[in-house]
Amino acid sequence: LSRKDLAGTWTVHWGAVKAIFILKLNGDYECIWPGSIYIGTWGINNKGEFCITESCTHQSWVNYSIIIAKGNKHKYHGITGNNPTNQVQITMERIR
């Protein structure tokens, strides 16, 4: 899994919430979440996890690491890796 694999626009189901991720090849990130827009950065860490740093306030930043199981180049499934007691199922489907 590489940055090139994930760059693009995705429909994301984060648990029961549907959002849009815009992942730029340079690492810029935007998330259109119901009622909010988050910006930040994204990448792939040395464990192969999809990592996001985001904020909707530009003052308080949150980090996520997501373990991704590759489906094909248009669809990925994953599970958050931050807190084992609060795991969220994630599905990403490429829009473009």
Backbone hydrogen bonds, N-H to C=O, Kabsch-Sander energy under -0.5 kcal/mol:
donor,donor_aa,acceptor,acceptor_aa,energy
6,L,2,S,-1.1
7,A,3,R,-1.9
8,G,23,L,-2.6
10,W,21,F,-2.9
11,T,93,E,-3.0
12,V,10,W,-0.5
12,V,19,A,-3.0
13,H,91,T,-2.7
14,W,12,V,-0.7
14,W,17,V,-3.0
15,G,13,H,-0.9
15,G,89,Q,-2.9
17,V,14,W,-1.8
19,A,12,V,-2.9
20,I,32,I,-1.5
21,F,10,W,-2.4
22,I,30,E,-3.0
23,L,8,G,-3.2
23,L,21,F,-0.6
24,K,22,I,-0.6
24,K,28,D,-2.6
27,G,24,K,-2.0
29,Y,40,G,-2.0
30,E,22,I,-1.6
31,C,38,Y,-2.7
32,I,20,I,-2.7
33,W,31,C,-1.0
33,W,36,S,-1.9
36,S,33,W,-2.6
38,Y,31,C,-2.8
39,I,55,S,-2.4
40,G,29,Y,-1.8
41,T,53,T,-2.1
42,W,27,G,-1.9
43,G,51,C,-1.8
45,N,49,E,-2.3
48,G,45,N,-2.0
50,F,66,I,-2.5
51,C,43,G,-3.1
51,C,49,E,-0.6
52,I,64,Y,-2.3
53,T,41,T,-2.5
54,E,62,V,-2.6
55,S,39,I,-1.9
61,W,59,Q,-0.5
62,V,54,E,-2.7
64,Y,52,I,-2.8
66,I,50,F,-2.9
67,I,79,I,-2.1
68,I,66,I,-0.5
69,A,77,H,-3.4
70,K,68,I,-0.6
71,G,72,N,-0.5
71,G,75,K,-1.1
72,N,75,K,-2.1
75,K,72,N,-1.0
76,Y,92,M,-2.6
77,H,69,A,-1.9
78,G,90,I,-2.8
79,I,67,I,-1.9
80,T,88,V,-1.7
81,G,65,S,-3.4
86,N,83,N,-2.2
87,Q,84,P,-0.5
90,I,78,G,-2.3
91,T,13,H,-1.7
92,M,76,Y,-2.9
93,E,11,T,-2.8
94,R,74,H,-2.8
95,I,9,T,-3.5
96,R,9,T,-1.5
